[in-house]
């Protein structure tokens, strides 16, 4: 089924969109894991430093901002390419991932 230029597709997501979504999901999970690992290492180092203020909350805040920004940028780009299902997946995964470092940064 060939589409004419300018014609809109109204069916379910295509295989290409599913592959893009799966690839981005793996990359998102790796990014979230890397940022949480960085927070853990910084928190571990803070436990051995009695002189300076802890740096782990700032690292967690930076991680939350990185994930929130990545969610907006990638979802916006995917929406511009009319890959709506993949854009929603990006917003959900990276948005929820941004809540994890945020929760770590704000805990007492």
C-alpha positions in Angstrom: 0.0 0.0 0.0 1.8 3.1 -1.3 0.9 6.5 0.1 0.8 9.6 -2.0 2.8 12.6 -0.8 0.9 14.6 1.8 -1.4 11.7 2.6 -1.8 11.0 6.4 -1.4 7.6 7.9 -4.2 6.8 10.3 -3.4 3.1 11.2 -1.5 1.6 14.1 2.3 2.3 14.6 4.5 0.7 12.0 7.4 -1.7 12.5 9.9 1.1 12.1 8.2 3.1 14.8 8.3 0.0 17.1 12.0 -0.5 16.4 12.8 3.1 17.1 10.8 3.0 20.3 12.6 -0.2 21.5 16.0 1.3 20.7 15.2 4.5 22.5 13.8 2.6 25.5 17.1 0.7 25.9 19.0 4.0 25.7 16.7 5.6 28.2 17.1 2.8 30.7 20.9 3.0 30.3 20.9 6.7 30.9 18.7 6.4 34.0 20.9 3.6 35.3 24.1 5.6 34.7 22.7 8.7 36.4 21.5 6.7 39.5 24.9 5.0 39.6 26.7 8.4 39.6 24.5 9.5 42.4 25.3 6.3 44.4 29.1 6.7 43.9 28.9 10.4 44.9 26.9 9.5 48.0 29.4 6.8 48.8 32.3 9.3 48.5 30.3 11.8 50.6 30.2 9.2 53.4 34.0 9.4 53.7 34.3 13.2 53.5 33.5 14.8 56.9 34.8 18.3 56.0 32.9 19.4 52.8 29.2 19.6 52.3 27.6 16.5 50.6 27.5 16.7 46.8 25.1 13.8 46.2 21.9 15.9 46.3 23.3 18.3 43.7 24.3 15.3 41.5 20.7 13.9 41.8 19.2 17.3 40.9 21.4 17.5 37.8 20.3 14.0 36.8 16.7 15.0 37.2 17.2 18.0 34.9 19.1 16.0 32.4 16.3 13.4 32.2 13.5 16.0 32.1 15.3 17.9 29.3 15.9 14.7 27.4 12.2 13.8 27.7 11.2 17.2 26.2 13.8 17.3 23.4 13.3 13.7 22.2 9.5 13.7 22.5 9.4 17.0 20.7 11.6 15.7 17.9 9.6 12.5 17.6 6.3 14.5 17.5 7.8 16.6 14.7 8.5 13.3 12.8 4.8 12.3 13.5 5.9 9.3 15.6 3.3 9.9 18.3 3.4 6.5 20.1 7.2 6.7 20.4 7.0 10.3 21.7 4.6 9.3 24.4 6.9 6.4 25.4 9.8 8.8 25.7 7.8 11.2 27.8 6.6 8.4 30.1 9.9 6.7 30.6 12.2 9.7 30.9 9.6 11.6 32.9 9.3 8.8 35.4 13.1 8.4 35.3 13.4 12.1 36.2 11.3 11.6 39.3 13.8 9.0 40.7 16.8 11.4 41.0 14.4 14.1 42.1 13.1 11.9 44.9 16.7 11.1 45.9 17.7 14.7 45.9 14.8 15.8 48.1 14.8 13.0 50.7 15.8 14.1 54.2 
